[in-house]
């Protein structure tokens, strides 16, 4: 992999155009996520008398449901980048990936925690190295091991570049959160669309290499 494979300006330009043309779709998905959180809080407060069992069941159900919505959000970004027209109903088309997606997020966080415990540098490196696992998981509907392995392959030699992009997007989302949280309606989809474009920039050479024309 070469440094030039990642071009951030076209990625950001794509993200901005895609968000402007489909702002209603992203708003609907994000508001559904917010509604799920509100429903969780209402359920927990109303069911306090049932104790820890209901609390644990409610939170587990919420996390799985939320992960399913995240799958739909990532898939919508991939479809848009590939020239398709996702609908709100498509958000739930691959809901079964939710538990696997959630497990991947838990594993990713554990990798970061372990890495940060090893003098920070390994955590930063692993965070960038496996940052694309979610896209691989949703795009190919593969298992967790393959999604993390694919992310490692795509990020080879590019971890510093990916880390810089991730830090920039993190700061961007902090700015969005500072505006009473409402800014996240813009910064979250823009960030995800940008990373989608980065992911497709990295997978395109692999697809081209594996095509019959290149294998002849």
Secondary structure, DSSP 8 states (H G I E B T S, - for coil): --GGG--HHHHHHHHHHHHHHTHHHHHHHHHHHHHHHHHHHHHHHHTGGGTHHHHHHHHHHHHHHHHHHHHHHHHHHHHHHTT----GGGGGTTGGGHHHHHHHHHHHHHHHHHHHHTTTHHHHHHHHHTTTHHHHHHHH---HHHHHHHHHHHTTT-HHHHHHHHHHHHHHHHHHHHTTTTTHHHHHHHHHHHHHHHHHHHHHHHHHHHSHHHH-
